[in-house]
Amino acid sequence: MGRSLILETTFLVDLEREHNRGTPGTAVAFLETHDEARLYLTFTVAGELAAGTSLSDRARWEAFLGPFYVLQSTPEVSWEYGRACRYLRDNGRLIGGNDLWIAATALAYHMPVVTSNVEHYRRVPGLDVEGY
């Protein structure tokens, strides 16, 4: 088994668009080069996907989530959220709440976040960020 990776919302939106178009792009290419990776989503990413219009049908949403493992919130995730939030707020570099939960989950589970929004997530100290 390969590395464990957390796929961020931008990656999944791109993956869905590539699938719907029938044309592989950067998300599919990333997965092809990481075919041994174990792929995870955070609970917040699952919620963001459920809030979108393209996956508003529960059966479609569940089918889309099927290949991925969904990471739950834990006290460690909450601690990492608070620690990162304090740091970013105190340094005037705060990111959105959902993104902060994604980063905190990645920190707590010791996994990198795969995103197209690399610089945004690199604001979080200690977070391993991988672009695609």
MIMAR-779065 format. One record per residue: x, y, z of N, C-alpha, C, O in turn; residue in three letters. Coordinates in steps of 0.05 Angstrom, whole numbers, plus 5000, padded with zeros to 4 digits. Example, Ala and Ser with C-alpha at 12.3 -4.5 7.8 and 13.67 -1.06 7.14 Angstrom:
! MIMAR-779065
526448865156524649105156526449345156528549345169ALA;525749555142527349795143525850015157526850235161SER;
! end
This chain:
! MIMAR-779065
501749775000500050005000501850255000503850255013MET;500950454985502550704983501950895005500850825026GLY;502551145000502151355020499151405025497451325009ARG;498551535047495851625053495751915046497452075054SER;493651995032493352265023490452365029488552215026LEU;490252615037487652745041487152915016488653095009ILE;484952865003484153014979482353244988480353205001LEU;483253484980481753724988479553774967479653664945GLU;477753954973475354004957476054084928474753984910THR;478054254924478654334897479454094880478754084856THR;480953904892481753674877479253514868479053424846PHE;477353474887475053314881473153444861471953314844LEU;472953714862471353854842472653824815471253774795VAL;475253844813476653804787476253514778475753464754ASP;476453324796476153044789473352994778472952854758LEU;471353104791468553064782468153194755466853074737GLU;469253434751468953564725470353404702469253374680ARG;472653304708474153144688472452894682472352814658GLU;471352764701469652534697467152604680466552454661HIS;465852824687463452904672464052974643462452924626ASN;466353094638467153164611468152924596468152924571ARG;469052724610470252494597473052544587474052404570GLY;474252754598476952834589478752844614478253014632THR;480752674616482552684639484052944640484753064619PRO;484653034664486153284668488153234690489153014694GLY;488753454704490853444725490053264749491853134760THR;487453254756486653084778486952784771488052634787ALA;486052714748486352434739489252364736490152144745VAL;490852544725493752484722495052444749496752274752ALA;494252604769495352574796494752294807496452154817PHE;492252214804491451954814492951724800493651524812LEU;493351764774494851554759497651524769498851304768GLU;498851744778501651724788501751644818503951614829THR;499451624830499251554859497251324862495651314880HIS;497351134844495450914843495550734867493650584872ASP;497750734882497950574906497150724931497150604953GLU;496450974929495851144952493051064964491250984949ALA;492851094990490351065003489151345005490451525016ARG;486751384995485551654992483451705013481651555017LEU;483751935026482052015047480752285041481752445026TYR;478452335054477052595055476652655084476452485101LEU;476552915089475752995117472753005118471353015098THR;471753005143468853035147467753295135465553305125PHE;469453505135468553755124468453755094466553875082THR;470253615081470153585052467653435044466253515025VAL;467053225058464553075053462153255055460253235039ALA;462153425075459953615079459853825056457653895047GLY;462153925048462254125026461153995001459654124986GLU;461753744996460753614972457753574973456353604953LEU;456753504997453853475000452353734996450053734988ALA;453653965002452454224999452354314970450754494964ALA;453954204953454054284925451654174910450353984918GLY;451154294887448754214871449253954856447353804852THR;451653904847452153664831451953404846451453194834SER;452253414872452053174889449753214910449953104932LEU;447753364903445553414922443753174926442253164945SER;443852974908442452724912444052544930446452494924ASP;442852444951444452294971445752044959448051984965ARG;444251894942445451654930447851724912449851584913ALA;447651944898449852024881452252114898454552044892ARG;451652264919453752344938455152104950457652094951TRP;453651914960454751674972456451514952458551404959GLU;455451494927456951354906459651494901461651374897ALA;459551764900462051914896464051874918466451854913PHE;463051864943464751824966465851534969467751484983LEU;464451354955465051064958467950984958468850824974GLY;469651084939472450994938474251114959476551034962PRO;473151304975474851444994474251375023472051285029PHE;476151415040475751375069475251655081476851835075TYR;473151685097472551945109473651945137472951785154VAL;475352145143476552185169474652345187473452545178LEU;474352255211472452375230473952585247476452595249GLN;472352755260473452945279474152795305472852605312SER;476252885318477152775343478053005361478253235351THR;478552955386479553175403482253285392482753525394PRO;483953105381486453205369485953385345487453585342GLU;483953325329483353505306482453775317483353985307VAL;480753775338479854025350482254185361482354425358SER;484154045374486454185385488054315362488954545364TRP;488554155341490154265318488754495305490054685296GLU;486054485304484554715293485054965310485655175299TYR;484854935336485255165354488155275352488555515351GLY;490055095351492855175350493455325324494655535324ARG;492455215302492955345276491455605273492455795263ALA;488955605283487355855282488656075298488856305288CYS;489656015322491056225338493456335322493756575321ARG;495056155312497456245297496656415273497756635270TYR;494856325257494156465232492756735239493356935226LEU;491056735259489756985267491757185278491657425271ARG;493557095295495557265307497457385286498657595291ASP;497757245264499657335243498157455219499457505198ASN;495557505222494057635200493957465175493857575153GLY;493857195177493957025154491656815155491956595143ARG;489556875168487356685172486256585146485956735126LEU;485556335145484256205122481356145130480656165154ILE;479756065111476956005116476555775136478355605139GLY;474355775150473755575170473855295161475155125174GLY;472655235138472754955128475554875121476354645126ASN;477055055109479754995101481454945126483254775126ASP;480855095147482355055172481754785184483454655196LEU;479154695183478554425192479954215175480854015186TRP;480154255149481554065132484454045141485553835144ILE;485754275144488554295153488854165180490754005184ALA;487054215199487254105226487053805225488453665240ALA;485253705208484953415206487453285195488353075204THR;488653415175491153315163493353315184494953125185ALA;493553525200495653535221495153315241497153185249LEU;492753285250492153085271492652795261493552625276ALA;492052745236492452475225495152435212495752225202TYR;496752645211499452635200499452555170500852375162HIS;497752695155497552645126497752905110497053115121MET;498752885086498853125069496053185057494353005054PRO;495653435050493253525036493953565007495953705001VAL;492353454989492753484961490753694951488353664955VAL;491853914940490154144932491454294909493854274904THR;489854454895490854644876491454914889492555094877SER;490554934913490855184928493155164948492855214972ASN;495455104937497855044953498655264972499055224996VAL;498955504961499955734978498055795000498955875022GLU;495455764996493455815016493955625040494055715063HIS;494255365035494655175056497455185069497755105092TYR;499355275054502055295065502255505087504355525100ARG;500255665090500255855113500155715140501055815160ARG;499155465140498855315164501455175172502455015157VAL;502655255195505255135202505054835206503254725219PRO;507054705195507354415198505654245180505854005180GLY;503954375163502154225145503654145120505054305107LEU;503553895113504653785089502653825067500453715068ASP;503353985046501554055025502753954999505153994993VAL;501053824983501953714957500153824935497753784936GLU;501353964915499854064893499453854871500753644871GLY;497653904854497153724831496953884805496553764784TYR;
! end
